[in-house]
Amino acid sequence: MSKKRRPSSAQWIAEHRADIYVKEAHRLGFRSRAVFKLKEISERDHLVKPGQVVVDLGAAPGGWSQWARPLLGIKGRLIALDILPMEEIPNVEIIVGDFREEAVLKELQGRIGDRAVDLVLSDMAPNVSGIDSADQVGQLYLCELALDFAKAHLKTGGHMLVKVFQGEGFEDFIKSLRAEFESVAIRKPKASRPRSREVYLLARSLRRV
């Protein structure tokens, strides 16, 4: 199993403090730099719109929900889920729990009820071990769970944005998305660090058989 060399803690902290996206997130009152990843993709692809029902998986600390919720307007709805607790966000329904557990998934399904979801966002990631092969397996498992959830709850024509690590199984997961959606595009937003293997897959227009 390969183990990628990563920056030391001191080096990472120094890079983090100098990061323009960290500074801008702090200036604008956002909880994380990750908000700029969603912002860039959404503005490019017209993803988040007024009136949508949105589910945000792997939401903590809440940056994506914090940015997206005002765009949904009065008629929109956003449900955010993460294993980590989050501070409240106005008009965001927060569920704290492990998405892999049946009870947590049932709570999420209960919140949604009979209303179809317009957009599933997944920034979920496993606890990184530093062993690339193990991290890849863990990430793809979460991606597959998110896809299963999307297939069950997205409306026909609904969209999904999911974080994936490039590596073994990446192309197979893209094929899985293409079997369910009309189109799949790879996005690498500027706020995603160049050395990171993460990319985002934008799957548009869910098919229904």
Solvent accessible surface area in square Angstrom, and as a share of the most:
residue,aa,sasa,rsa
1,M,186,0.83
2,S,70,0.45
3,K,151,0.64
4,K,80,0.34
5,R,234,0.85
6,R,101,0.37
7,P,37,0.23
8,S,66,0.43
9,S,88,0.56
10,A,77,0.60
11,Q,91,0.40
12,W,107,0.38
13,I,76,0.38
14,A,63,0.48
15,E,60,0.27
16,H,56,0.25
17,R,176,0.64
18,A,65,0.50
19,D,20,0.10
20,I,122,0.62
21,Y,49,0.19
22,V,31,0.18
23,K,117,0.50
24,E,58,0.26
25,A,4,0.03
26,H,155,0.69
27,R,166,0.61
28,L,85,0.42
29,G,48,0.46
30,F,46,0.19
31,R,76,0.28
32,S,26,0.17
33,R,26,0.10
34,A,19,0.15
35,V,0,0.00
36,F,23,0.10
37,K,19,0.08
38,L,0,0.00
39,K,69,0.29
40,E,59,0.26
41,I,2,0.01
42,S,6,0.04
43,E,99,0.44
44,R,154,0.56
45,D,16,0.08
46,H,130,0.58
47,L,0,0.00
48,V,15,0.09
49,K,92,0.39
50,P,108,0.68
51,G,30,0.29
52,Q,19,0.09
53,V,1,0.01
54,V,0,0.00
55,V,0,0.00
56,D,0,0.00
57,L,0,0.00
58,G,14,0.14
59,A,6,0.05
60,A,25,0.20
61,P,69,0.44
62,G,0,0.00
63,G,2,0.02
64,W,7,0.03
65,S,0,0.00
66,Q,44,0.19
67,W,29,0.10
68,A,0,0.00
69,R,25,0.09
70,P,102,0.64
71,L,74,0.37
72,L,1,0.00
73,G,33,0.32
74,I,175,0.89
75,K,167,0.71
76,G,8,0.07
77,R,58,0.21
78,L,0,0.00
79,I,0,0.00
80,A,0,0.00
81,L,2,0.01
82,D,15,0.08
83,I,101,0.51
84,L,109,0.54
85,P,105,0.66
86,M,25,0.11
87,E,135,0.61
88,E,155,0.69
89,I,11,0.06
90,P,108,0.68
91,N,116,0.60
92,V,16,0.09
93,E,51,0.23
94,I,38,0.19
95,I,3,0.01
96,V,80,0.46
97,G,12,0.12
98,D,23,0.12
99,F,12,0.05
100,R,133,0.48
101,E,95,0.42
102,E,108,0.48
103,A,76,0.59
104,V,15,0.09
105,L,43,0.21
106,K,122,0.52
107,E,81,0.36
108,L,0,0.00
109,Q,62,0.27
110,G,59,0.56
111,R,81,0.29
112,I,5,0.03
113,G,46,0.45
114,D,156,0.81
115,R,111,0.40
116,A,48,0.37
117,V,0,0.00
118,D,21,0.11
119,L,0,0.00
120,V,0,0.00
121,L,0,0.00
122,S,2,0.01
123,D,26,0.13
124,M,15,0.07
125,A,47,0.37
126,P,30,0.19
127,N,151,0.77
128,V,83,0.48
129,S,66,0.43
130,G,7,0.06
131,I,53,0.27
132,D,23,0.12
133,S,46,0.29
134,A,49,0.38
135,D,5,0.03
136,Q,8,0.04
137,V,107,0.62
138,G,22,0.21
139,Q,1,0.00
140,L,21,0.10
141,Y,104,0.40
142,L,17,0.08
143,C,1,0.01
144,E,88,0.39
145,L,41,0.20
146,A,0,0.00
147,L,10,0.05
148,D,77,0.40
149,F,7,0.03
150,A,0,0.00
151,K,67,0.28
152,A,67,0.52
153,H,35,0.15
154,L,1,0.01
155,K,89,0.38
156,T,88,0.51
157,G,27,0.26
158,G,1,0.01
159,H,32,0.14
160,M,0,0.00
161,L,0,0.00
162,V,1,0.00
163,K,21,0.09
164,V,0,0.00
165,F,24,0.10
166,Q,80,0.36
167,G,41,0.39
168,E,155,0.69
169,G,25,0.24
170,F,12,0.05
171,E,105,0.47
172,D,93,0.48
173,F,6,0.03
174,I,4,0.02
175,K,136,0.58
176,S,47,0.30
177,L,0,0.00
178,R,129,0.47
179,A,70,0.54
180,E,48,0.22
181,F,1,0.00
182,E,108,0.48
183,S,57,0.37
184,V,20,0.11
185,A,30,0.23
186,I,81,0.41
187,R,39,0.14
188,K,84,0.36
189,P,3,0.02
190,K,162,0.69
191,A,1,0.01
192,S,4,0.03
193,R,56,0.21
194,P,130,0.82
195,R,121,0.44
196,S,40,0.26
197,R,52,0.19
198,E,13,0.06
199,V,5,0.03
200,Y,0,0.00
201,L,0,0.00
202,L,1,0.01
203,A,0,0.00
204,R,59,0.22
205,S,35,0.22
206,L,5,0.02
207,R,99,0.36
208,R,114,0.42
209,V,203,1.17
